Amino acid sequence: MSQAQQTPLDPAERPPQVSLGAMVAMFLSLTSVLGCGVIAALFFLLGPASAVGMLVTPALGLAGVTLGGLSLYRIRKAAVQGVLVRGQGMALIGIFVGLMSAVVQGAAAGGALVVWRNAREMMTPSAGRLVMASVQGDIPVARLELMQSSTISDERLRSFGEMFKNHVGEPRRADLRLSVFVRASRELRSAPGAATAQITQDKIAPFPVEIEADRGTPLCYIFLDTDALQRQQQVRIADVLVLLPGHECITLATDGPARTTGDALGYRVVEK
């Protein structure tokens, strides 16, 4: 018995294929969009640490754009050769959705990095100068960093410097790495009164920095005069909250936003 000869199918008669690249491109682009919602939810649940994901999701959108464009080219090339490959719609979704996602999320991530860079270059040195001058007893230099309407006395500045030196040693420098925001989020979530804390500040914005010292690197909240920052492009400090181990803290002002925040979070304010 002779075997039946098999003839190859004409390209037009072949069953249509589906472009795997187009499917993956659409998946990546949609994942990039959905990632925004997931990161937003995690931001409220876990704090600023989850916002690091904003640096990753634009890459998914760009990958969707690249793979979608490549898949669309291959689909059209196959059509010229008489081969039907489906997936043009998925490739277009991958291109346009990925492009919009990458642009929007990239702008948000870029804006966040600009804010962080400006804070590191402007606010962090000001905080370092205030703390170091207070510890060294150089009150005129320390007072240059305070808001003009500050009622903090010279004696209080000296007392703040002495308390800082007694608890963590001589300060070396202030720093604001991206990890500081993660640490700040963890510290606040672990505070004794975090679950019930209700903190409202009028025209005073707290900003976290680390102060490297001889016996540790305490996390500090620098309360800034936002009016001076916005109108005059100047950093003026209203108050300072230094978090210590054992849920204790030091405040610059005896009765100010730092003390209010420390009390609301359940920290014990030390005075010596």
Contacts in CASP RR format, 6 or more apart in sequence:
PFRMAT RR
TARGET T0000
AUTHOR 0000-0000-0000
METHOD contacts of the structure
MODEL  1
MSQAQQTPLDPAERPPQVSLGAMVAMFLSLTSVLGCGVIAALFFLLGPAS
AVGMLVTPALGLAGVTLGGLSLYRIRKAAVQGVLVRGQGMALIGIFVGLM
SAVVQGAAAGGALVVWRNAREMMTPSAGRLVMASVQGDIPVARLELMQSS
TISDERLRSFGEMFKNHVGEPRRADLRLSVFVRASRELRSAPGAATAQIT
QDKIAPFPVEIEADRGTPLCYIFLDTDALQRQQQVRIADVLVLLPGHECI
TLATDGPARTTGDALGYRVVEK
11 81 0 8 1.000
11 82 0 8 1.000
11 83 0 8 1.000
12 82 0 8 1.000
12 84 0 8 1.000
14 83 0 8 1.000
14 84 0 8 1.000
16 84 0 8 1.000
16 85 0 8 1.000
16 86 0 8 1.000
17 83 0 8 1.000
17 84 0 8 1.000
17 85 0 8 1.000
17 86 0 8 1.000
18 85 0 8 1.000
18 86 0 8 1.000
18 87 0 8 1.000
19 71 0 8 1.000
19 74 0 8 1.000
19 75 0 8 1.000
19 85 0 8 1.000
19 86 0 8 1.000
19 87 0 8 1.000
19 90 0 8 1.000
19 91 0 8 1.000
21 67 0 8 1.000
21 68 0 8 1.000
21 70 0 8 1.000
21 71 0 8 1.000
21 91 0 8 1.000
22 68 0 8 1.000
22 71 0 8 1.000
22 72 0 8 1.000
22 75 0 8 1.000
22 87 0 8 1.000
22 88 0 8 1.000
22 89 0 8 1.000
22 90 0 8 1.000
22 91 0 8 1.000
22 94 0 8 1.000
23 87 0 8 1.000
23 90 0 8 1.000
24 64 0 8 1.000
24 67 0 8 1.000
25 63 0 8 1.000
25 64 0 8 1.000
25 65 0 8 1.000
25 66 0 8 1.000
25 67 0 8 1.000
25 68 0 8 1.000
25 69 0 8 1.000
25 71 0 8 1.000
25 90 0 8 1.000
25 91 0 8 1.000
25 93 0 8 1.000
25 94 0 8 1.000
25 95 0 8 1.000
26 64 0 8 1.000
26 68 0 8 1.000
26 90 0 8 1.000
26 91 0 8 1.000
26 93 0 8 1.000
26 94 0 8 1.000
26 97 0 8 1.000
28 60 0 8 1.000
28 61 0 8 1.000
28 63 0 8 1.000
28 64 0 8 1.000
28 67 0 8 1.000
28 94 0 8 1.000
28 98 0 8 1.000
29 60 0 8 1.000
29 61 0 8 1.000
29 64 0 8 1.000
29 65 0 8 1.000
29 93 0 8 1.000
29 94 0 8 1.000
29 95 0 8 1.000
29 97 0 8 1.000
29 98 0 8 1.000
29 101 0 8 1.000
30 93 0 8 1.000
30 94 0 8 1.000
30 97 0 8 1.000
31 60 0 8 1.000
32 57 0 8 1.000
32 58 0 8 1.000
32 60 0 8 1.000
32 61 0 8 1.000
32 64 0 8 1.000
32 97 0 8 1.000
32 98 0 8 1.000
32 101 0 8 1.000
32 102 0 8 1.000
32 105 0 8 1.000
33 97 0 8 1.000
33 98 0 8 1.000
33 101 0 8 1.000
35 57 0 8 1.000
35 60 0 8 1.000
36 57 0 8 1.000
36 101 0 8 1.000
36 105 0 8 1.000
39 50 0 8 1.000
39 51 0 8 1.000
39 53 0 8 1.000
39 54 0 8 1.000
39 57 0 8 1.000
42 50 0 8 1.000
43 50 0 8 1.000
43 51 0 8 1.000
46 185 0 8 1.000
47 185 0 8 1.000
47 189 0 8 1.000
48 181 0 8 1.000
48 182 0 8 1.000
48 184 0 8 1.000
48 185 0 8 1.000
49 181 0 8 1.000
49 182 0 8 1.000
49 185 0 8 1.000
49 186 0 8 1.000
51 112 0 8 1.000
51 181 0 8 1.000
52 178 0 8 1.000
52 182 0 8 1.000
54 105 0 8 1.000
54 106 0 8 1.000
54 108 0 8 1.000
54 109 0 8 1.000
54 112 0 8 1.000
55 109 0 8 1.000
57 101 0 8 1.000
57 105 0 8 1.000
58 101 0 8 1.000
58 102 0 8 1.000
58 105 0 8 1.000
58 106 0 8 1.000
58 109 0 8 1.000
60 98 0 8 1.000
60 101 0 8 1.000
61 97 0 8 1.000
61 98 0 8 1.000
61 99 0 8 1.000
61 101 0 8 1.000
61 102 0 8 1.000
61 105 0 8 1.000
62 98 0 8 1.000
62 102 0 8 1.000
64 94 0 8 1.000
64 95 0 8 1.000
64 98 0 8 1.000
65 94 0 8 1.000
65 95 0 8 1.000
65 98 0 8 1.000
65 99 0 8 1.000
65 102 0 8 1.000
67 94 0 8 1.000
68 91 0 8 1.000
68 92 0 8 1.000
68 94 0 8 1.000
68 95 0 8 1.000
69 91 0 8 1.000
69 95 0 8 1.000
71 87 0 8 1.000
71 90 0 8 1.000
71 91 0 8 1.000
72 88 0 8 1.000
72 91 0 8 1.000
72 92 0 8 1.000
72 95 0 8 1.000
74 85 0 8 1.000
75 85 0 8 1.000
75 86 0 8 1.000
75 87 0 8 1.000
75 88 0 8 1.000
75 91 0 8 1.000
76 88 0 8 1.000
78 84 0 8 1.000
78 85 0 8 1.000
79 85 0 8 1.000
116 176 0 8 1.000
116 178 0 8 1.000
119 176 0 8 1.000
119 207 0 8 1.000
120 175 0 8 1.000
120 176 0 8 1.000
122 235 0 8 1.000
123 176 0 8 1.000
123 207 0 8 1.000
123 209 0 8 1.000
123 222 0 8 1.000
123 224 0 8 1.000
123 235 0 8 1.000
124 174 0 8 1.000
124 175 0 8 1.000
124 176 0 8 1.000
124 209 0 8 1.000
125 174 0 8 1.000
126 145 0 8 1.000
126 222 0 8 1.000
126 235 0 8 1.000
126 237 0 8 1.000
127 145 0 8 1.000
127 174 0 8 1.000
127 209 0 8 1.000
127 211 0 8 1.000
127 220 0 8 1.000
127 222 0 8 1.000
127 237 0 8 1.000
127 240 0 8 1.000
128 171 0 8 1.000
128 173 0 8 1.000
128 174 0 8 1.000
128 209 0 8 1.000
128 211 0 8 1.000
129 141 0 8 1.000
129 142 0 8 1.000
129 144 0 8 1.000
129 145 0 8 1.000
130 142 0 8 1.000
130 145 0 8 1.000
130 146 0 8 1.000
130 237 0 8 1.000
130 240 0 8 1.000
131 161 0 8 1.000
131 164 0 8 1.000
131 171 0 8 1.000
131 174 0 8 1.000
131 211 0 8 1.000
131 220 0 8 1.000
131 240 0 8 1.000
132 171 0 8 1.000
133 139 0 8 1.000
133 141 0 8 1.000
133 142 0 8 1.000
133 145 0 8 1.000
134 142 0 8 1.000
134 157 0 8 1.000
134 158 0 8 1.000
134 160 0 8 1.000
134 161 0 8 1.000
134 164 0 8 1.000
135 161 0 8 1.000
135 162 0 8 1.000
135 164 0 8 1.000
135 165 0 8 1.000
135 169 0 8 1.000
135 170 0 8 1.000
135 171 0 8 1.000
137 157 0 8 1.000
137 158 0 8 1.000
137 161 0 8 1.000
139 154 0 8 1.000
139 157 0 8 1.000
139 158 0 8 1.000
142 157 0 8 1.000
143 150 0 8 1.000
143 154 0 8 1.000
143 157 0 8 1.000
145 235 0 8 1.000
145 236 0 8 1.000
145 237 0 8 1.000
146 152 0 8 1.000
146 236 0 8 1.000
146 237 0 8 1.000
146 238 0 8 1.000
147 225 0 8 1.000
147 228 0 8 1.000
147 236 0 8 1.000
147 237 0 8 1.000
147 238 0 8 1.000
148 228 0 8 1.000
148 236 0 8 1.000
150 238 0 8 1.000
151 253 0 8 1.000
152 252 0 8 1.000
152 253 0 8 1.000
156 252 0 8 1.000
156 253 0 8 1.000
156 254 0 8 1.000
157 252 0 8 1.000
160 240 0 8 1.000
160 250 0 8 1.000
160 251 0 8 1.000
160 252 0 8 1.000
163 250 0 8 1.000
163 270 0 8 1.000
163 271 0 8 1.000
163 272 0 8 1.000
164 171 0 8 1.000
164 211 0 8 1.000
164 213 0 8 1.000
164 242 0 8 1.000
164 250 0 8 1.000
166 272 0 8 1.000
167 215 0 8 1.000
167 218 0 8 1.000
167 242 0 8 1.000
167 244 0 8 1.000
167 250 0 8 1.000
167 270 0 8 1.000
168 211 0 8 1.000
168 213 0 8 1.000
168 214 0 8 1.000
168 215 0 8 1.000
168 216 0 8 1.000
168 218 0 8 1.000
168 242 0 8 1.000
168 244 0 8 1.000
169 213 0 8 1.000
169 214 0 8 1.000
169 215 0 8 1.000
169 216 0 8 1.000
170 213 0 8 1.000
170 214 0 8 1.000
171 211 0 8 1.000
171 212 0 8 1.000
171 213 0 8 1.000
172 212 0 8 1.000
172 213 0 8 1.000
172 214 0 8 1.000
173 211 0 8 1.000
173 212 0 8 1.000
174 209 0 8 1.000
174 210 0 8 1.000
174 211 0 8 1.000
174 212 0 8 1.000
174 220 0 8 1.000
175 209 0 8 1.000
175 210 0 8 1.000
175 212 0 8 1.000
176 208 0 8 1.000
176 209 0 8 1.000
176 210 0 8 1.000
177 210 0 8 1.000
180 208 0 8 1.000
180 209 0 8 1.000
180 210 0 8 1.000
180 219 0 8 1.000
181 208 0 8 1.000
183 208 0 8 1.000
183 210 0 8 1.000
183 219 0 8 1.000
184 208 0 8 1.000
184 219 0 8 1.000
184 221 0 8 1.000
187 219 0 8 1.000
187 243 0 8 1.000
188 194 0 8 1.000
188 265 0 8 1.000
191 197 0 8 1.000
191 247 0 8 1.000
191 265 0 8 1.000
191 266 0 8 1.000
191 267 0 8 1.000
192 247 0 8 1.000
192 265 0 8 1.000
192 266 0 8 1.000
192 267 0 8 1.000
193 264 0 8 1.000
193 265 0 8 1.000
193 266 0 8 1.000
194 265 0 8 1.000
197 264 0 8 1.000
197 265 0 8 1.000
197 266 0 8 1.000
198 264 0 8 1.000
199 260 0 8 1.000
199 261 0 8 1.000
199 264 0 8 1.000
199 265 0 8 1.000
201 223 0 8 1.000
201 257 0 8 1.000
201 260 0 8 1.000
201 261 0 8 1.000
203 225 0 8 1.000
203 226 0 8 1.000
203 227 0 8 1.000
204 223 0 8 1.000
204 224 0 8 1.000
204 225 0 8 1.000
204 226 0 8 1.000
204 238 0 8 1.000
204 239 0 8 1.000
204 257 0 8 1.000
205 223 0 8 1.000
205 224 0 8 1.000
205 226 0 8 1.000
205 229 0 8 1.000
206 221 0 8 1.000
206 222 0 8 1.000
206 223 0 8 1.000
206 224 0 8 1.000
206 241 0 8 1.000
206 257 0 8 1.000
206 261 0 8 1.000
207 221 0 8 1.000
207 222 0 8 1.000
207 223 0 8 1.000
207 224 0 8 1.000
208 219 0 8 1.000
208 220 0 8 1.000
208 221 0 8 1.000
208 222 0 8 1.000
209 219 0 8 1.000
209 220 0 8 1.000
209 222 0 8 1.000
210 217 0 8 1.000
210 218 0 8 1.000
210 219 0 8 1.000
210 220 0 8 1.000
211 217 0 8 1.000
211 218 0 8 1.000
211 220 0 8 1.000
211 242 0 8 1.000
218 242 0 8 1.000
218 243 0 8 1.000
218 244 0 8 1.000
219 242 0 8 1.000
219 243 0 8 1.000
220 240 0 8 1.000
220 241 0 8 1.000
220 242 0 8 1.000
220 243 0 8 1.000
221 240 0 8 1.000
221 241 0 8 1.000
221 243 0 8 1.000
221 258 0 8 1.000
221 261 0 8 1.000
222 237 0 8 1.000
222 240 0 8 1.000
223 237 0 8 1.000
223 238 0 8 1.000
223 239 0 8 1.000
223 240 0 8 1.000
223 241 0 8 1.000
223 257 0 8 1.000
223 258 0 8 1.000
224 235 0 8 1.000
224 236 0 8 1.000
224 237 0 8 1.000
224 238 0 8 1.000
225 236 0 8 1.000
225 237 0 8 1.000
225 238 0 8 1.000
228 234 0 8 1.000
228 235 0 8 1.000
228 236 0 8 1.000
229 235 0 8 1.000
229 236 0 8 1.000
238 253 0 8 1.000
238 256 0 8 1.000
238 257 0 8 1.000
239 251 0 8 1.000
239 252 0 8 1.000
239 253 0 8 1.000
239 256 0 8 1.000
239 257 0 8 1.000
239 258 0 8 1.000
239 259 0 8 1.000
240 250 0 8 1.000
240 251 0 8 1.000
240 252 0 8 1.000
240 258 0 8 1.000
241 249 0 8 1.000
241 250 0 8 1.000
241 251 0 8 1.000
241 252 0 8 1.000
241 258 0 8 1.000
241 261 0 8 1.000
241 262 0 8 1.000
242 249 0 8 1.000
242 250 0 8 1.000
242 251 0 8 1.000
243 249 0 8 1.000
243 267 0 8 1.000
244 250 0 8 1.000
244 270 0 8 1.000
247 266 0 8 1.000
247 267 0 8 1.000
247 268 0 8 1.000
248 267 0 8 1.000
248 268 0 8 1.000
248 269 0 8 1.000
248 270 0 8 1.000
249 258 0 8 1.000
249 262 0 8 1.000
249 267 0 8 1.000
249 268 0 8 1.000
249 269 0 8 1.000
249 270 0 8 1.000
250 269 0 8 1.000
250 270 0 8 1.000
251 258 0 8 1.000
251 259 0 8 1.000
251 262 0 8 1.000
251 269 0 8 1.000
252 258 0 8 1.000
253 259 0 8 1.000
259 269 0 8 1.000
262 269 0 8 1.000
263 269 0 8 1.000
END
